Amino acid sequence: MAQPNATHGLGGLKYDPSKKARPQELNVFIAFVAIVVAFELLGRLIMGESFLFNTREGTEGLFNTQRLSIIILQVSTVGIIAIGVTQVIISGGIDLSSGSVVGATAMVAMSFAQTALVNGNPNPKAIFGDWAMDLPVLLPILIGLGVGLIAGLVNGALIAYTRIPPFIATLGMMVSARGFARWWSTGNPISFPTESYNAIGTGMNPVFVFIVLAVLFHLIMTYTKYGKHNYAIGSNEQATRMSGINVDRHKMLVYVIAGMLASVAAIVVSSKGQTAQANMGVMYELDAIAMAVIGGVSLQGGRGSIIGTVIGALIFGVIISGFTFLKLDAYYQEMVKGAIIVGAVVMDQWRQRARTRG
Amino acid sequence: MSNFILETRGLTKHYGGVHALDDANFVLSPGEHVAVVGDNGAGKSTFVRQITGVEQRTSGQIFFDGHAVEHAGPLEAREAGIETVFQTLALADDLDVPSNLFLGRELFKFRLGPFSILDRKAMRERTMEALKTTAVKIPNVDNPIRNMSGGQRQCVAIARTAAFASKLVIMDEPTAALGVQETAQVENIIRGLKERGVPLILVSHNLRQVFDLVDRIVVFRRGRIVASLRKDETDGNDIVSYITGVKGSEEAAA
């Protein structure tokens, strides 16, 4: 039981901390637990096996670690993008270009990550001459991040200085970056990366990258000027401008960070697949937005958190995995995915109406 | 140059063909509290927007603190020492009280460009102090502004202005949407500014309030200043006749 704490109240008003609204993240987490429990029950009722726990004979451990690690591995790549998208949405914007930036980055980075000899023969997928072969792994990484940086700069400049809606600016980038990815190697896949490039996405590395970036951006959004201003702009851009904050420059940075996080995801995913294709990352932007919205990030801006998005990503992964577990067709998965996104936005609207009612 | 804190000479603002403000000559002495009154569309808010740098004047001069000034935006005006409470609240609804008070002038533990680490504890402590001196009643400063009543939000906006007031405070109808108690609170803040010797321009429709609080009353009518009267030289009826145009037609000037 929380004690009423009068020291919080100013001017003689009593304040009872136990009446404080539950943090949004807790609600999302409860939903996450409920969904896991639902799949567990459905699994036991319909499939006769457990979703969560290890029920196989002769294997160790309490949990079905195989399924759980697949879930978290699957969400990690798009989760990295969702971190960037979260801070964009909190600033009152949207980024539809991240999936295409993944494609463009994968193509460019991979063409500088190729190895000269494949089984003793020259690399059949070589994009450049010998000068671009067997480069140190840092180079394709930096060049890849540069692609996201440029895409983010263009997005940010369009939004901040021409004042066109972020939806339009990033839609344009979505189409252009995809076109660029196809043009880069005239539609051909790029393969046979160096061993060190391959190593980036092996094992649980993508999960590790996701967690490190999530923690980093949680700290940034909570404890730094950047985070505070991001919430302020999404909450009331006019007031933030009036307070003397350089909103335009801040927005540039927001979209640059989103672009570069998309590039990180591209490097991880192309390394994991050991190949880059122009169609990589199609629909990733919508999955990332869905993770954020499910995690309680308001499309109106100003509200949400990285923690929420991480839980949102887990919910997303559990639902996809649960459908596979229940042996439902991929068609159903897509249809339900769409319904979940719309449902999450509807719930956000309800929350806001409940708030304005007081 | 002069011993006025603020002086405007021939201040004029046209919006296309509309003469919203015409040849306004206005002075404010150090420590003086002046009310700006007038009907809707008389040019009060236009006048405020020119001084605070929100808009750029068509012609005329503004002297602040002894210098001719050209404030390109509200930030420059604020940095020069002009704090304003705007009619539309300049608050971020999703932020808590300290974040709003310190928006754009945060305190830092550690400087690192845009990723500078905020000193949340110091900001919270100074917020509590600022709110105590203004006697504002807020149940919990850590709540987002969104969850507060209109009066509480207005008090936060005014506390923000009062806390950082250095040379001049401008309030554009600060009590327009407030209840009786909240209005009294705001009026107390204004009296506190008077005691501290901070000059004030108060735009208000409430003549009772104006006579309670200020030293001098300036009447705007159709974009012109038609009267500037010391409180003890005038009364409510007199002011109303200037506002409605019974007194002080074209030939009258401040």
Interface residues (C-beta under 8 A of the other chain):
Chain A: H8 G9 L10 G11 G12 L13 K14 Y15 P17 K20 A21 I220 Y223 T224 K225 Y226 K228 H229 Y231 A232 G234 S235 N236 Q238 A239 T240 M242 S243 G244 I245 H250 L253 G302 R303 R355
Chain B: P74 L75 R78 E79 F86 T88 L89 A90 L91 A92 D93 D94 L95 S99 L103 G104 R105 E106 F108 L112 P114 F115 S116 I117 L118 R120 M128 L131 K132 A135 V136 K137 I138 P139 N140 V141 D142 N143 R146 N147
